[in-house]
């Protein structure tokens, strides 16, 4: 795969991720935990079955402890993310989750790994905090819901923790087997909720179509595309391209879902995206500096 195609592949993966929130709005009567369980079951089990049939996975010396932490983080993330989208809208739910995740990641590394944050990280964090503050202050907005924003922040925190423990898994296993096992384990954790909440909407033609799309397109296919492209391009470039996720979510929320965001909300969204840009550009500068020294 050429480097130019790799950029396109990563971009497509990020765009698919950005459709997740909009797809979930087509299941308004299904509980978020049921949606998350169905999505992870389709995405995780499909990958796992394919890998088992191809004999591309080996469970000997598998890092089960880190896998368990990653799985439970992803399971709870599903509930918080899908709930936030339902409460505060696709655009803000996605942007706050994506925008806060790098901030929480830096805090976790600071506290657990003793890695002191850089000035650029502090700048990005400040932009993200101000952006979230504007969303909280805008209580009269049509879409913004303070509880929904809080759940988005919780989703961002869990995704940051998932990323941290997932790195430990990836140190010993390949990316595709790792996500197959983690997502399958997360699905098993959430499957009991399918018998607790009303899942009538899942067994309709529309429900099955949405779940298949969420599981295959936004989980399995999107992750495989992102991983395949990531092998050929710098990680900083891949993170920058992943900005297509919240931008896609914002556009679809207005065009398809019919959400309306006022000026204050858009300003908050812009500051959150600005924080991500600062982080990605700082990562690129560090990589370029190392290359120059080498």
Backbone as CSV, one residue per row, in Angstrom:
resi,resn,N_x,N_y,N_z,CA_x,CA_y,CA_z,C_x,C_y,C_z
1,UNK,0.840,-1.197,0.000,0.000,0.000,0.000,0.877,1.250,0.000
2,UNK,0.637,2.165,-0.962,1.427,3.391,-1.025,1.052,4.323,0.118
3,UNK,1.942,5.281,0.385,1.687,6.207,1.481,0.467,7.080,1.196
4,UNK,0.288,7.473,-0.088,-0.860,8.309,-0.438,-2.168,7.575,-0.175
5,UNK,-2.221,6.302,-0.551,-3.422,5.509,-0.303,-3.625,5.313,1.200
6,UNK,-2.538,5.195,1.942,-2.633,5.011,3.395,-3.328,6.196,4.055
7,UNK,-3.012,7.416,3.590,-3.677,8.592,4.131,-5.182,8.521,3.875
8,UNK,-5.552,8.103,2.658,-6.967,8.000,2.300,-7.665,6.937,3.145
9,UNK,-6.985,5.809,3.368,-7.552,4.716,4.141,-7.828,5.147,5.583
10,UNK,-6.869,5.845,6.195,-7.054,6.339,7.562,-8.206,7.339,7.614
11,UNK,-8.287,8.201,6.613,-9.355,9.195,6.565,-10.726,8.526,6.481
12,UNK,-10.842,7.488,5.663,-12.111,6.770,5.532,-12.502,6.130,6.864
13,UNK,-11.516,5.553,7.556,-11.787,4.962,8.857,-12.321,5.984,9.845
14,UNK,-11.719,7.172,9.874,-12.166,8.227,10.784,-13.572,8.712,10.425
15,UNK,-13.860,8.815,9.137,-15.198,9.240,8.699,-16.242,8.215,9.137
16,UNK,-15.904,6.928,9.031,-16.835,5.892,9.478,-17.099,6.017,10.968
17,UNK,-16.070,6.277,11.767,-16.273,6.495,13.201,-17.217,7.668,13.446
18,UNK,-17.108,8.691,12.613,-17.934,9.877,12.798,-19.406,9.658,12.542
19,UNK,-19.772,8.534,11.910,-21.179,8.241,11.633,-21.851,7.471,12.773
20,UNK,-21.090,7.090,13.784,-21.623,6.253,14.864,-22.798,6.897,15.583
21,UNK,-22.628,8.145,16.009,-23.678,8.820,16.756,-24.951,8.995,15.947
22,UNK,-24.798,9.368,14.670,-25.968,9.547,13.811,-26.708,8.227,13.613
23,UNK,-25.968,7.139,13.414,-26.592,5.826,13.233,-27.395,5.440,14.467
24,UNK,-26.888,5.784,15.654,-27.577,5.412,16.885,-28.913,6.131,17.032
25,UNK,-29.056,7.299,16.426,-30.309,8.048,16.542,-31.467,7.344,15.842
26,UNK,-31.177,6.363,14.988,-32.240,5.607,14.318,-32.811,4.518,15.220
27,UNK,-32.259,4.401,16.435,-32.770,3.449,17.419,-33.145,4.197,18.694
28,UNK,-34.076,5.136,18.624,-34.384,5.993,19.776,-35.010,5.265,20.955
29,UNK,-35.655,4.119,20.722,-36.339,3.407,21.807,-35.472,2.331,22.452
30,UNK,-34.281,2.080,21.898,-33.412,1.031,22.425,-32.444,1.634,23.435
31,UNK,-32.281,1.001,24.575,-31.396,1.504,25.618,-29.949,1.546,25.110
32,UNK,-29.183,2.591,25.493,-27.789,2.707,25.042,-26.936,1.484,25.348
33,UNK,-27.167,0.829,26.499,-26.385,-0.368,26.821,-26.693,-1.504,25.854
34,UNK,-27.940,-1.601,25.430,-28.314,-2.633,24.463,-27.679,-2.349,23.106
35,UNK,-27.661,-1.072,22.709,-27.026,-0.687,21.447,-25.532,-1.007,21.497
36,UNK,-24.891,-0.631,22.612,-23.456,-0.889,22.758,-23.137,-2.374,22.751
37,UNK,-23.962,-3.174,23.438,-23.740,-4.618,23.475,-23.860,-5.228,22.093
38,UNK,-24.892,-4.828,21.366,-25.103,-5.368,20.020,-23.966,-4.954,19.087
39,UNK,-23.531,-3.708,19.201,-22.452,-3.218,18.336,-21.157,-3.981,18.591
40,UNK,-20.797,-4.127,19.857,-19.551,-4.810,20.189,-19.624,-6.293,19.840
41,UNK,-20.800,-6.894,20.008,-20.949,-8.307,19.683,-20.715,-8.548,18.196
42,UNK,-21.339,-7.728,17.356,-21.171,-7.874,15.911,-19.725,-7.586,15.511
43,UNK,-19.186,-6.459,15.985,-17.832,-6.074,15.602,-16.761,-6.991,16.152
44,UNK,-16.840,-7.303,17.445,-15.816,-8.126,18.075,-15.886,-9.582,17.662
45,UNK,-17.088,-10.159,17.721,-17.222,-11.581,17.398,-16.917,-11.866,15.934
46,UNK,-17.294,-10.959,15.033,-17.020,-11.183,13.607,-15.518,-11.242,13.354
47,UNK,-14.766,-10.300,13.954,-13.318,-10.329,13.816,-12.719,-11.582,14.446
48,UNK,-13.215,-11.942,15.612,-12.672,-13.086,16.331,-12.910,-14.381,15.555
49,UNK,-14.107,-14.548,15.001,-14.425,-15.756,14.232,-13.526,-15.859,12.998
50,UNK,-13.340,-14.727,12.303,-12.485,-14.731,11.113,-11.055,-15.107,11.476
51,UNK,-10.546,-14.535,12.558,-9.175,-14.832,12.981,-9.021,-16.294,13.392
52,UNK,-10.040,-16.840,14.076,-9.980,-18.242,14.484,-10.004,-19.162,13.273
53,UNK,-10.847,-18.853,12.294,-10.920,-19.678,11.079,-9.615,-19.614,10.289
54,UNK,-8.977,-18.448,10.300,-7.717,-18.283,9.570,-6.509,-18.699,10.414
55,UNK,-6.777,-19.061,11.671,-5.711,-19.446,12.604,-4.658,-18.348,12.739
56,UNK,-5.154,-17.124,12.873,-4.276,-15.966,12.999,-4.231,-15.418,14.423
57,UNK,-4.677,-16.222,15.376,-4.681,-15.746,16.754,-4.190,-16.871,17.663
58,UNK,-3.387,-16.497,18.652,-2.799,-17.461,19.573,-2.981,-16.940,20.994
59,UNK,-3.659,-17.721,21.829,-3.977,-17.262,23.184,-2.902,-17.626,24.213
60,UNK,-1.830,-18.253,23.762,-0.748,-18.559,24.695,-0.036,-17.267,25.110
61,UNK,0.168,-17.121,26.410,0.835,-15.946,26.985,0.081,-14.650,26.661
62,UNK,-1.223,-14.745,26.531,-2.024,-13.547,26.237,-2.087,-12.653,27.487
63,UNK,-1.930,-11.323,27.337,-1.979,-10.405,28.489,-3.418,-10.175,28.956
64,UNK,-3.957,-11.130,29.712,-5.374,-11.099,30.062,-5.720,-9.951,31.014
65,UNK,-4.807,-9.595,31.914,-5.114,-8.532,32.876,-5.352,-7.203,32.163
66,UNK,-4.436,-6.819,31.292,-4.599,-5.577,30.539,-5.803,-5.655,29.611
67,UNK,-6.048,-6.832,29.046,-7.200,-7.018,28.159,-8.498,-6.807,28.920
68,UNK,-8.562,-7.312,30.153,-9.770,-7.144,30.965,-10.028,-5.672,31.255
69,UNK,-8.986,-4.928,31.644,-9.153,-3.501,31.934,-9.595,-2.739,30.683
70,UNK,-9.005,-3.091,29.541,-9.397,-2.434,28.289,-10.837,-2.765,27.936
71,UNK,-11.236,-4.015,28.153,-12.589,-4.456,27.806,-13.643,-3.770,28.666
72,UNK,-13.412,-3.688,29.966,-14.395,-3.066,30.837,-14.477,-1.558,30.578
73,UNK,-13.337,-0.949,30.222,-13.343,0.472,29.863,-14.182,0.701,28.618
74,UNK,-14.002,-0.152,27.612,-14.758,-0.018,26.371,-16.243,-0.295,26.585
75,UNK,-16.559,-1.229,27.476,-17.961,-1.551,27.751,-18.686,-0.354,28.375
76,UNK,-18.089,0.250,29.394,-18.717,1.402,30.045,-18.719,2.610,29.116
77,UNK,-17.679,2.717,28.279,-17.611,3.800,27.295,-18.834,3.784,26.386
78,UNK,-19.266,2.590,25.979,-20.423,2.482,25.091,-21.646,3.144,25.709
79,UNK,-21.890,2.846,26.990,-23.058,3.408,27.670,-22.971,4.926,27.769
80,UNK,-21.807,5.425,28.215,-21.660,6.866,28.399,-21.732,7.608,27.065
81,UNK,-21.069,7.079,26.030,-21.055,7.772,24.746,-22.442,7.799,24.111
82,UNK,-23.090,6.642,24.016,-24.398,6.601,23.379,-25.442,7.369,24.194
83,UNK,-25.312,7.367,25.521,-26.223,8.147,26.358,-26.011,9.642,26.143
84,UNK,-24.746,10.059,26.042,-24.448,11.481,25.836,-24.978,11.955,24.492
85,UNK,-24.849,11.113,23.463,-25.370,11.469,22.146,-26.880,11.646,22.203
86,UNK,-27.537,10.779,22.959,-28.998,10.868,23.071,-29.433,12.106,23.851
87,UNK,-28.628,12.503,24.839,-29.003,13.631,25.690,-28.611,14.982,25.101
88,UNK,-27.398,15.072,24.565,-26.888,16.378,24.160,-26.685,16.515,22.658
89,UNK,-26.956,15.466,21.902,-26.840,15.568,20.457,-25.577,14.922,19.920
90,UNK,-25.612,14.605,18.631,-24.497,13.906,17.980,-23.251,14.775,17.931
91,UNK,-23.417,16.020,17.505,-22.257,16.895,17.300,-21.479,17.123,18.584
92,UNK,-22.157,17.623,19.614,-21.472,17.964,20.860,-21.031,16.713,21.606
93,UNK,-21.857,15.664,21.598,-21.467,14.426,22.265,-20.167,13.867,21.720
94,UNK,-20.028,13.878,20.394,-18.811,13.346,19.770,-17.623,14.260,19.985
95,UNK,-17.809,15.555,19.778,-16.696,16.503,19.882,-16.141,16.558,21.304
96,UNK,-17.025,16.578,22.312,-16.553,16.630,23.696,-15.805,15.347,24.057
97,UNK,-16.306,14.213,23.604,-15.630,12.943,23.880,-14.239,12.920,23.264
98,UNK,-14.154,13.248,21.976,-12.870,13.235,21.282,-11.942,14.332,21.808
99,UNK,-12.513,15.511,22.103,-11.702,16.633,22.560,-11.150,16.457,23.961
100,UNK,-11.896,15.780,24.821,-11.439,15.621,26.205,-10.505,14.426,26.384
101,UNK,-10.586,13.464,25.497,-9.786,12.250,25.649,-8.276,12.515,25.712
102,UNK,-7.694,13.334,24.786,-6.259,13.620,24.898,-5.890,14.335,26.187
103,UNK,-6.802,15.173,26.685,-6.546,15.884,27.937,-6.460,14.891,29.095
104,UNK,-7.446,14.012,29.179,-7.442,13.001,30.233,-6.252,12.056,30.091
105,UNK,-5.868,11.761,28.851,-4.721,10.890,28.620,-3.459,11.502,29.207
106,UNK,-3.285,12.806,29.011,-2.114,13.485,29.569,-2.118,13.481,31.084
107,UNK,-3.308,13.667,31.680,-3.410,13.663,33.144,-3.093,12.278,33.704
108,UNK,-3.610,11.234,33.058,-3.356,9.867,33.514,-1.870,9.543,33.434
109,UNK,-1.226,9.910,32.316,0.212,9.663,32.186,0.996,10.442,33.228
110,UNK,0.550,11.651,33.549,1.210,12.488,34.552,1.128,11.829,35.928
111,UNK,-0.068,11.315,36.284,-0.283,10.763,37.612,0.295,9.352,37.756
112,UNK,0.108,8.507,36.728,0.505,7.106,36.835,1.912,6.837,36.320
113,UNK,2.263,7.479,35.215,3.567,7.216,34.602,4.608,8.288,34.929
114,UNK,4.197,9.320,35.670,5.101,10.397,36.090,5.712,11.147,34.905
115,UNK,4.964,11.269,33.813,5.419,12.031,32.662,4.867,13.451,32.761
116,UNK,5.755,14.402,32.949,5.316,15.782,33.135,4.759,16.334,31.822
117,UNK,3.633,17.046,31.889,3.021,17.599,30.666,3.848,18.742,30.091
118,UNK,3.791,18.901,28.772,4.501,19.977,28.095,3.655,21.250,28.099
119,UNK,4.276,22.363,27.713,3.537,23.621,27.646,2.440,23.561,26.594
120,UNK,2.736,22.903,25.468,1.721,22.775,24.424,0.535,21.943,24.907
121,UNK,0.808,20.926,25.732,-0.286,20.139,26.289,-1.145,21.001,27.203
122,UNK,-0.498,21.830,28.018,-1.236,22.738,28.903,-2.097,23.695,28.080
123,UNK,-1.544,24.196,26.967,-2.309,25.087,26.095,-3.524,24.376,25.517
124,UNK,-3.310,23.150,25.039,-4.411,22.371,24.471,-5.466,22.067,25.529
125,UNK,-5.019,21.745,26.742,-5.945,21.457,27.830,-6.777,22.679,28.180
126,UNK,-6.141,23.843,28.195,-6.852,25.088,28.494,-7.943,25.357,27.468
127,UNK,-7.602,25.176,26.182,-8.600,25.367,25.127,-9.769,24.397,25.296
128,UNK,-9.459,23.142,25.615,-10.508,22.137,25.771,-11.410,22.456,26.959
129,UNK,-10.810,22.902,28.076,-11.596,23.231,29.271,-12.503,24.427,29.001
130,UNK,-11.973,25.448,28.347,-12.795,26.619,28.015,-13.928,26.220,27.075
131,UNK,-13.598,25.361,26.099,-14.622,24.898,25.165,-15.743,24.159,25.874
132,UNK,-15.392,23.247,26.771,-16.411,22.526,27.537,-17.191,23.474,28.443
133,UNK,-16.481,24.467,29.006,-17.153,25.450,29.852,-18.233,26.213,29.103
134,UNK,-17.940,26.598,27.864,-18.924,27.293,27.045,-20.150,26.415,26.779
135,UNK,-19.918,25.123,26.587,-21.033,24.214,26.363,-21.888,24.080,27.614
136,UNK,-21.254,24.049,28.789,-22.003,23.962,30.032,-22.792,25.247,30.294
137,UNK,-22.179,26.397,29.973,-22.835,27.679,30.223,-24.041,27.898,29.319
138,UNK,-24.027,27.250,28.163,-25.096,27.449,27.199,-26.294,26.568,27.545
139,UNK,-26.936,26.851,28.640,-28.056,26.040,29.108,-29.334,26.279,28.299
140,UNK,-29.368,27.372,27.563,-30.557,27.666,26.775,-30.476,27.107,25.370
141,UNK,-29.382,26.404,25.048,-29.226,25.857,23.709,-30.256,24.784,23.428
142,UNK,-30.571,24.570,22.177,-31.567,23.590,21.787,-31.067,22.168,22.019
143,UNK,-29.764,21.978,21.833,-29.198,20.633,21.886,-28.421,20.367,23.156
144,UNK,-27.669,21.374,23.630,-26.736,21.147,24.731,-27.466,20.769,26.014
145,UNK,-27.018,19.707,26.641,-27.564,19.221,27.902,-26.396,19.001,28.856
146,UNK,-26.359,19.694,30.008,-25.212,19.569,30.916,-24.908,18.133,31.322
147,UNK,-25.949,17.330,31.594,-25.720,15.934,31.960,-25.109,15.173,30.784
148,UNK,-25.589,15.478,29.583,-25.039,14.830,28.398,-23.575,15.167,28.193
149,UNK,-23.214,16.443,28.416,-21.818,16.862,28.290,-20.964,16.164,29.345
150,UNK,-21.505,16.040,30.573,-20.775,15.357,31.643,-20.523,13.894,31.273
151,UNK,-21.514,13.253,30.655,-21.338,11.861,30.243,-20.332,11.759,29.098
152,UNK,-20.295,12.774,28.238,-19.280,12.805,27.177,-17.884,12.892,27.777
153,UNK,-17.738,13.701,28.827,-16.445,13.810,29.504,-16.065,12.478,30.137
154,UNK,-17.048,11.786,30.714,-16.785,10.468,31.270,-16.344,9.487,30.195
155,UNK,-16.974,9.581,29.018,-16.591,8.727,27.897,-15.171,9.045,27.452
156,UNK,-14.820,10.329,27.433,-13.467,10.727,27.067,-12.436,10.190,28.043
157,UNK,-12.763,10.217,29.341,-11.866,9.687,30.368,-11.665,8.183,30.196
158,UNK,-12.745,7.467,29.939,-12.650,6.022,29.773,-11.885,5.651,28.505
159,UNK,-12.084,6.414,27.445,-11.352,6.128,26.215,-9.857,6.375,26.411
160,UNK,-9.524,7.400,27.206,-8.112,7.661,27.500,-7.509,6.505,28.290
161,UNK,-8.259,6.001,29.266,-7.773,4.862,30.050,-7.673,3.619,29.184
162,UNK,-8.656,3.429,28.299,-8.624,2.296,27.371,-7.367,2.356,26.503
163,UNK,-7.041,3.543,26.019,-5.856,3.696,25.172,-4.590,3.320,25.933
164,UNK,-4.528,3.718,27.186,-3.345,3.442,28.003,-3.155,1.937,28.222
165,UNK,-4.203,1.244,28.655,-4.060,-0.192,28.920,-3.985,-0.989,27.616
166,UNK,-4.592,-0.459,26.553,-4.536,-1.142,25.268,-3.102,-1.174,24.724
167,UNK,-2.307,-0.148,25.071,-0.901,-0.134,24.654,-0.158,-1.324,25.235
168,UNK,-0.507,-1.696,26.454,0.135,-2.856,27.082,-0.206,-4.141,26.336
169,UNK,-1.453,-4.224,25.852,-1.853,-5.399,25.073,-1.101,-5.433,23.745
170,UNK,-0.999,-4.258,23.107,-0.367,-4.182,21.789,1.142,-4.411,21.841
171,UNK,1.728,-4.311,23.029,3.155,-4.619,23.156,3.428,-6.106,22.949
172,UNK,2.397,-6.938,23.150,2.582,-8.380,23.046,1.776,-9.002,21.906
173,UNK,0.728,-8.296,21.436,-0.145,-8.866,20.413,-0.323,-7.889,19.260
174,UNK,-0.724,-8.422,18.094,-1.008,-7.595,16.934,-2.310,-6.828,17.147
175,UNK,-2.486,-5.761,16.377,-3.616,-4.859,16.590,-4.969,-5.533,16.362
176,UNK,-5.122,-6.250,15.236,-6.435,-6.825,14.906,-6.840,-7.908,15.912
177,UNK,-5.966,-8.871,16.266,-6.356,-9.839,17.307,-6.683,-9.157,18.634
178,UNK,-5.931,-8.103,18.964,-6.172,-7.406,20.226,-7.570,-6.806,20.275
179,UNK,-7.955,-6.104,19.217,-9.285,-5.484,19.213,-10.373,-6.540,19.147
180,UNK,-10.121,-7.651,18.464,-11.117,-8.722,18.384,-11.409,-9.291,19.763
181,UNK,-10.358,-9.550,20.536,-10.529,-10.129,21.870,-11.117,-9.104,22.831
182,UNK,-10.623,-7.881,22.803,-11.112,-6.843,23.715,-12.580,-6.551,23.466
183,UNK,-12.951,-6.359,22.199,-14.341,-6.043,21.884,-15.262,-7.227,22.176
184,UNK,-14.789,-8.444,21.934,-15.606,-9.625,22.236,-15.834,-9.747,23.736
185,UNK,-14.790,-9.500,24.518,-14.927,-9.556,25.973,-15.866,-8.454,26.468
186,UNK,-15.764,-7.263,25.874,-16.675,-6.170,26.237,-18.115,-6.545,25.920
187,UNK,-18.309,-7.184,24.766,-19.654,-7.609,24.375,-20.231,-8.599,25.385
188,UNK,-19.398,-9.543,25.858,-19.853,-10.519,26.847,-20.266,-9.828,28.141
189,UNK,-19.560,-8.747,28.501,-19.912,-7.991,29.708,-21.262,-7.305,29.577
190,UNK,-21.602,-6.878,28.343,-22.843,-6.127,28.136,-24.023,-6.991,27.708
191,UNK,-23.760,-8.229,27.265,-24.843,-9.087,26.768,-25.983,-9.290,27.768
192,UNK,-25.715,-9.415,29.089,-26.837,-9.576,30.027,-27.856,-8.449,29.955
193,UNK,-27.407,-7.235,29.573,-28.342,-6.111,29.518,-29.342,-6.256,28.375
194,UNK,-29.031,-7.108,27.413,-29.985,-7.362,26.334,-31.236,-8.059,26.854
195,UNK,-31.112,-8.739,28.020,-32.257,-9.429,28.612,-32.937,-8.586,29.688
196,UNK,-32.345,-7.437,30.011,-32.903,-6.563,31.050,-33.737,-5.449,30.446
197,UNK,-33.222,-4.833,29.373,-33.903,-3.699,28.759,-34.716,-4.135,27.542
198,UNK,-35.654,-3.283,27.185,-36.492,-3.555,26.023,-35.647,-3.468,24.749
199,UNK,-35.565,-4.551,24.014,-34.761,-4.590,22.789,-35.630,-4.831,21.558
200,UNK,-36.910,-4.480,21.675,-37.827,-4.706,20.557,-37.329,-4.031,19.284
201,UNK,-36.773,-2.825,19.423,-36.307,-2.091,18.261,-35.138,-2.737,17.555
202,UNK,-34.434,-3.652,18.236,-33.269,-4.294,17.628,-33.658,-5.404,16.657
203,UNK,-34.815,-6.011,16.847,-35.195,-7.161,16.025,-36.050,-6.776,14.829
204,UNK,-36.164,-5.481,14.564,-36.845,-5.015,13.362,-35.844,-4.941,12.214
205,UNK,-36.363,-4.767,11.002,-35.473,-4.656,9.848,-34.519,-3.487,9.998
206,UNK,-35.048,-2.334,10.447,-34.198,-1.159,10.636,-33.191,-1.380,11.755
207,UNK,-33.634,-2.023,12.842,-32.738,-2.263,13.965,-31.575,-3.158,13.590
208,UNK,-31.866,-4.234,12.877,-30.807,-5.153,12.452,-29.828,-4.444,11.516
209,UNK,-30.368,-3.630,10.608,-29.503,-2.907,9.666,-28.566,-1.947,10.397
210,UNK,-29.113,-1.219,11.380,-28.301,-0.253,12.135,-27.221,-0.970,12.938
211,UNK,-27.579,-2.066,13.602,-26.616,-2.806,14.417,-25.505,-3.393,13.548
212,UNK,-25.881,-3.945,12.393,-24.864,-4.475,11.485,-23.930,-3.368,11.013
213,UNK,-24.492,-2.205,10.732,-23.657,-1.077,10.296,-22.720,-0.643,11.427
214,UNK,-23.270,-0.504,12.639,-22.447,-0.084,13.776,-21.341,-1.096,14.054
215,UNK,-21.683,-2.385,13.995,-20.702,-3.412,14.327,-19.659,-3.632,13.255
216,UNK,-20.116,-3.697,11.997,-19.186,-4.005,10.913,-18.474,-2.759,10.389
217,UNK,-19.233,-1.726,10.051,-18.638,-0.537,9.420,-17.888,0.333,10.414
218,UNK,-18.559,0.722,11.523,-17.934,1.679,12.449,-17.013,1.022,13.466
219,UNK,-17.000,-0.308,13.523,-16.121,-0.999,14.469,-15.068,-1.813,13.721
220,UNK,-15.478,-2.917,13.107,-14.516,-3.812,12.451,-13.798,-3.143,11.287
221,UNK,-14.569,-2.691,10.281,-13.960,-2.124,9.070,-13.168,-0.865,9.389
222,UNK,-13.753,0.038,10.187,-13.088,1.300,10.499,-11.762,1.064,11.208
223,UNK,-11.745,0.140,12.164,-10.511,-0.117,12.904,-9.457,-0.752,12.006
224,UNK,-9.875,-1.708,11.168,-8.917,-2.370,10.275,-8.323,-1.365,9.290
225,UNK,-9.161,-0.482,8.734,-8.676,0.545,7.812,-7.677,1.469,8.508
226,UNK,-8.027,1.913,9.697,-7.162,2.824,10.446,-5.820,2.159,10.756
227,UNK,-5.861,0.897,11.177,-4.630,0.177,11.524,-3.763,-0.067,10.301
228,UNK,-4.410,-0.422,9.165,-3.657,-0.684,7.945,-2.947,0.568,7.456
229,UNK,-3.627,1.707,7.500,-3.003,2.952,7.070,-1.943,3.439,8.021
230,UNK,-2.136,3.151,9.302,-1.212,3.616,10.325,0.178,3.012,10.167
231,UNK,0.263,1.848,9.516,1.561,1.201,9.317,2.460,1.996,8.371
232,UNK,1.861,2.831,7.510,2.623,3.520,6.470,2.811,5.014,6.703
233,UNK,2.102,5.590,7.690,2.189,7.034,7.906,2.489,7.315,9.372
234,UNK,3.018,8.511,9.680,3.315,8.861,11.074,2.051,8.882,11.922
235,UNK,2.180,8.513,13.189,1.026,8.495,14.082,0.431,9.887,14.249
236,UNK,1.284,10.925,14.235,0.775,12.297,14.363,-0.129,12.654,13.193
237,UNK,0.230,12.202,11.999,-0.614,12.456,10.830,-1.931,11.702,10.942
238,UNK,-1.875,10.482,11.464,-3.089,9.694,11.627,-4.038,10.346,12.619
239,UNK,-3.479,10.884,13.713,-4.311,11.564,14.705,-4.953,12.813,14.107
240,UNK,-4.183,13.550,13.296,-4.736,14.731,12.642,-5.882,14.341,11.718
241,UNK,-5.704,13.270,10.952,-6.758,12.810,10.056,-7.989,12.346,10.829
242,UNK,-7.800,11.881,12.054,-8.935,11.420,12.851,-9.859,12.558,13.253
243,UNK,-9.408,13.808,13.029,-10.303,14.954,13.254,-11.523,14.879,12.345
244,UNK,-11.435,14.066,11.314,-12.598,13.879,10.435,-13.764,13.267,11.195
245,UNK,-13.489,12.577,12.308,-14.567,11.955,13.081,-15.531,12.988,13.667
246,UNK,-15.059,13.935,14.515,-16.005,14.918,15.055,-16.571,15.841,13.981
247,UNK,-15.781,16.151,12.960,-16.297,17.015,11.896,-17.416,16.310,11.128
248,UNK,-17.229,15.018,10.858,-18.277,14.239,10.203,-19.523,14.189,11.069
249,UNK,-19.328,13.968,12.365,-20.465,13.907,13.290,-21.235,15.225,13.310
250,UNK,-20.500,16.354,13.312,-21.159,17.663,13.351,-21.972,17.912,12.083
251,UNK,-21.383,17.587,10.941,-22.085,17.804,9.662,-23.327,16.928,9.564
252,UNK,-23.191,15.643,9.911,-24.331,14.732,9.832,-25.417,15.110,10.825
253,UNK,-25.022,15.625,11.989,-26.017,15.998,12.995,-26.919,17.116,12.497
254,UNK,-26.360,18.019,11.700,-27.140,19.136,11.173,-27.948,18.710,9.951
255,UNK,-27.308,17.964,9.036,-27.946,17.605,7.766,-28.990,16.504,7.933
256,UNK,-28.654,15.442,8.685,-29.536,14.283,8.795,-30.421,14.337,10.041
257,UNK,-29.815,14.590,11.183,-30.567,14.559,12.440,-31.384,15.824,12.641
258,UNK,-30.933,16.936,12.046,-31.656,18.193,12.197,-31.321,18.965,13.456
259,UNK,-30.136,18.725,14.027,-29.737,19.464,15.220,-29.399,20.904,14.865
260,UNK,-29.541,21.771,15.854,-29.220,23.189,15.669,-28.307,23.637,16.803
261,UNK,-27.170,24.204,16.439,-26.215,24.703,17.425,-26.091,26.211,17.285
262,UNK,-26.188,26.912,18.423,-26.045,28.370,18.348,-24.572,28.775,18.370
263,UNK,-24.330,30.084,18.349,-22.964,30.589,18.267,-22.077,30.144,19.406
264,UNK,-22.605,30.153,20.628,-21.810,29.738,21.789,-21.388,28.280,21.681
265,UNK,-22.316,27.443,21.231,-22.005,26.022,21.082,-20.918,25.804,20.039
266,UNK,-21.043,26.490,18.899,-20.040,26.334,17.845,-18.678,26.847,18.298
267,UNK,-18.670,27.918,19.120,-17.405,28.429,19.650,-16.751,27.391,20.558
268,UNK,-17.560,26.743,21.416,-17.033,25.693,22.275,-16.489,24.525,21.480
269,UNK,-17.228,24.140,20.434,-16.771,23.058,19.554,-15.445,23.437,18.896
270,UNK,-15.358,24.686,18.429,-14.134,25.148,17.773,-12.932,25.118,18.705
271,UNK,-13.124,25.519,19.966,-12.018,25.500,20.929,-11.574,24.071,21.236
272,UNK,-12.527,23.154,21.329,-12.170,21.755,21.550,-11.349,21.209,20.390
273,UNK,-11.787,21.494,19.167,-11.032,21.048,18.000,-9.664,21.731,17.947
274,UNK,-9.617,22.995,18.385,-8.344,23.703,18.437,-7.374,23.034,19.394
275,UNK,-7.899,22.554,20.518,-7.048,21.838,21.463,-6.456,20.577,20.865
276,UNK,-7.268,19.844,20.089,-6.766,18.639,19.432,-5.681,18.996,18.427
277,UNK,-5.895,20.069,17.664,-4.909,20.488,16.677,-3.576,20.841,17.322
278,UNK,-3.634,21.538,18.467,-2.398,21.891,19.174,-1.643,20.636,19.578
279,UNK,-2.368,19.636,20.083,-1.726,18.396,20.500,-1.111,17.651,19.320
280,UNK,-1.844,17.557,18.219,-1.333,16.819,17.067,-0.157,17.531,16.423
281,UNK,-0.230,18.861,16.330,0.877,19.614,15.750,2.114,19.544,16.630
282,UNK,1.909,19.536,17.952,3.058,19.417,18.853,3.703,18.055,18.697
283,UNK,2.881,16.995,18.517,3.431,15.660,18.292,4.216,15.590,17.009
284,UNK,3.741,16.279,15.964,4.441,16.276,14.683,5.777,16.993,14.806
285,UNK,5.808,18.110,15.557,7.052,18.860,15.719,8.097,18.017,16.438
286,UNK,7.642,17.279,17.475,8.572,16.437,18.214,9.161,15.375,17.296
287,UNK,8.313,14.775,16.455,8.773,13.729,15.540,9.765,14.302,14.531
288,UNK,9.457,15.502,14.018,10.346,16.137,13.051,11.696,16.499,13.672
289,UNK,11.668,16.938,14.937,12.908,17.296,15.626,13.788,16.066,15.801
290,UNK,13.139,14.931,16.173,13.913,13.690,16.337,14.520,13.268,15.014
291,UNK,13.751,13.436,13.931,14.263,13.064,12.623,15.446,13.900,12.223
292,UNK,15.409,15.192,12.563,16.513,16.090,12.231,17.776,15.713,12.994
293,UNK,17.594,15.307,14.261,18.736,14.920,15.054,19.366,13.644,14.559
294,UNK,18.491,12.746,14.053,19.011,11.491,13.541,19.747,11.694,12.210
